[in-house]
């Protein structure tokens, strides 16, 4: 199981891009939390290029709602780990085991993860970057994290066209 939670996104385009990456890289679902852009906004739907129809996408009020779902999943015997992304996270993305059941949390484009998400996470990872960029766009960070999870899981590469 690999599920992505996007915390308080402001851009429908980023929601659509993340939905598309979830589809391409094997995530089972996308959960949009908090006061956020609408995953069904026409800009978001357009940005998914059809992936919205392949990836279950839900919107919930808060991380606590997702935390309750996580506890229910765990009570059924699935050891779901919550992994947050944060540019100051203590672990490099390649050092975190993403092969087990994982809820991957992507923070808001401007402020990162909320304090509630930080408290729920078992660990946080960072994606090392260079150049003059101070950070990555949320959709880009999500795609890189999904790619790393897919790589670790041995997700098959697409056949040549």
C-alpha positions as CSV (number, residue, x, y, z in Angstrom):
1,X,0.0,0.0,0.0
2,X,1.2,3.4,-0.9
3,X,-1.1,6.4,-0.3
4,X,-0.3,10.1,-0.7
5,X,-1.7,12.8,1.5
6,X,-1.4,16.4,0.2
7,X,-1.7,18.9,3.1
8,X,-3.6,22.2,2.4
9,X,-2.6,22.5,-1.3
10,X,-3.4,25.9,-2.8
11,X,-2.9,25.1,-6.5
12,X,-5.4,22.9,-8.3
13,X,-2.7,22.3,-10.9
14,X,-0.4,20.8,-8.2
15,X,-3.2,18.5,-7.1
16,X,-3.7,17.4,-10.7
17,X,0.0,16.9,-11.2
18,X,0.3,14.8,-8.1
19,X,-2.7,12.7,-9.1
20,X,-1.0,12.0,-12.4
21,X,2.2,11.0,-10.6
22,X,0.2,8.8,-8.2
23,X,-1.2,7.0,-11.2
24,X,2.1,6.7,-13.1
25,X,4.1,5.5,-10.1
26,X,1.8,3.1,-8.4
27,X,0.1,5.0,-5.5
28,X,-3.2,3.5,-4.5
29,X,-4.9,6.8,-3.6
30,X,-4.6,10.5,-3.0
31,X,-6.0,12.3,0.1
32,X,-6.3,16.0,0.1
33,X,-6.4,17.5,3.7
34,X,-7.3,20.7,5.3
35,X,-8.4,24.0,3.9
36,X,-7.4,23.3,0.3
37,X,-8.0,23.7,-3.4
38,X,-10.6,21.4,-4.8
39,X,-9.3,18.2,-6.4
40,X,-12.4,18.4,-8.7
41,X,-11.7,21.9,-9.8
42,X,-11.6,22.0,-13.6
43,X,-7.9,23.1,-13.5
44,X,-7.1,20.1,-11.3
45,X,-9.1,17.7,-13.4
46,X,-7.4,18.9,-16.6
47,X,-4.0,18.6,-15.0
48,X,-4.6,14.9,-14.2
49,X,-5.0,14.1,-17.9
50,X,-7.4,11.4,-17.0
51,X,-5.6,10.0,-14.0
52,X,-8.4,11.2,-11.8
53,X,-10.4,8.3,-13.1
54,X,-7.7,5.8,-12.1
55,X,-6.7,7.1,-8.7
56,X,-9.2,7.3,-5.9
57,X,-9.0,10.9,-4.7
58,X,-10.7,12.1,-1.5
59,X,-10.8,15.3,0.4
60,X,-10.9,15.3,4.2
61,X,-11.1,18.0,6.8
62,X,-7.9,17.5,8.7
63,X,-4.9,15.2,9.3
64,X,-6.6,13.9,12.4
65,X,-9.3,12.3,10.1
66,X,-6.5,10.6,8.2
67,X,-4.9,9.6,11.5
68,X,-8.1,7.8,12.5
69,X,-8.1,5.9,9.2
70,X,-4.4,5.0,9.8
71,X,-5.3,3.6,13.3
72,X,-8.1,1.5,11.7
73,X,-5.8,0.1,9.1
74,X,-3.2,-0.8,11.8
75,X,-5.9,-2.4,13.9
76,X,-6.5,-4.7,11.0
77,X,-2.9,-5.8,11.0
78,X,-1.3,-3.5,8.4
79,X,1.8,-1.8,9.8
80,X,1.2,1.5,7.9
81,X,4.1,4.0,8.3
82,X,3.5,7.8,7.9
83,X,6.5,9.4,6.1
84,X,6.5,13.2,5.7
85,X,8.5,15.3,3.3
86,X,10.3,18.3,4.6
87,X,13.3,20.2,3.3
88,X,14.7,20.0,6.8
89,X,13.8,16.4,7.4
90,X,16.6,14.4,9.1
91,X,16.8,11.6,6.6
92,X,17.8,11.7,2.9
93,X,15.0,10.2,0.7
94,X,17.3,7.3,-0.3
95,X,17.8,6.4,3.4
96,X,14.1,5.9,4.2
97,X,12.5,2.5,3.7
98,X,9.5,3.0,1.5
99,X,8.9,-0.6,0.7
100,X,6.2,-1.3,3.3
101,X,2.7,0.1,3.6
102,X,3.3,3.8,3.5
103,X,1.3,7.0,3.8
104,X,3.5,9.7,2.1
105,X,2.7,13.3,3.2
106,X,3.4,16.2,1.0
107,X,3.2,19.6,2.6
108,X,1.6,22.9,1.5
109,X,3.5,24.6,-1.4
110,X,4.4,27.6,0.8
111,X,4.4,26.4,4.4
112,X,5.2,22.7,4.2
113,X,3.5,20.2,6.5
114,X,1.3,21.4,9.3
115,X,2.3,20.8,12.9
116,X,-0.4,18.2,13.2
117,X,1.1,16.2,10.3
118,X,4.6,16.6,11.8
119,X,3.3,15.0,15.0
120,X,1.6,12.1,13.1
121,X,4.7,11.3,11.0
122,X,7.0,8.5,12.1
123,X,9.8,10.1,10.1
124,X,10.5,12.9,7.7
125,X,12.7,12.8,4.7
126,X,14.3,15.5,2.6
127,X,15.3,15.5,-1.1
128,X,18.8,16.9,-1.5
129,X,18.9,19.7,-4.1
130,X,21.6,21.9,-5.5
131,X,21.8,25.0,-7.7
132,X,20.2,28.3,-6.9
133,X,16.8,26.8,-6.1
134,X,15.8,27.1,-2.4
135,X,13.2,24.3,-2.6
136,X,11.2,22.2,-5.0
137,X,7.6,22.7,-6.1
138,X,5.2,20.4,-4.1
139,X,4.3,18.4,-7.2
140,X,7.9,17.9,-8.1
141,X,8.8,16.8,-4.6
142,X,5.8,14.4,-4.6
143,X,6.9,12.9,-7.9
144,X,10.4,12.4,-6.8
145,X,9.3,10.7,-3.5
146,X,6.8,8.5,-5.5
147,X,9.6,7.6,-7.9
148,X,11.9,6.6,-5.0
149,X,9.1,4.5,-3.5
150,X,8.5,2.8,-6.9
151,X,12.2,2.2,-7.4
152,X,12.6,0.6,-3.9
153,X,9.5,-1.6,-4.6
154,X,10.9,-2.7,-7.9
155,X,8.0,-1.1,-9.8
156,X,8.3,-2.2,-13.4
157,X,9.4,0.4,-15.9
158,X,7.0,1.1,-18.7
159,X,7.5,-1.0,-21.8
160,X,9.1,0.9,-24.7
161,X,6.5,2.3,-27.1
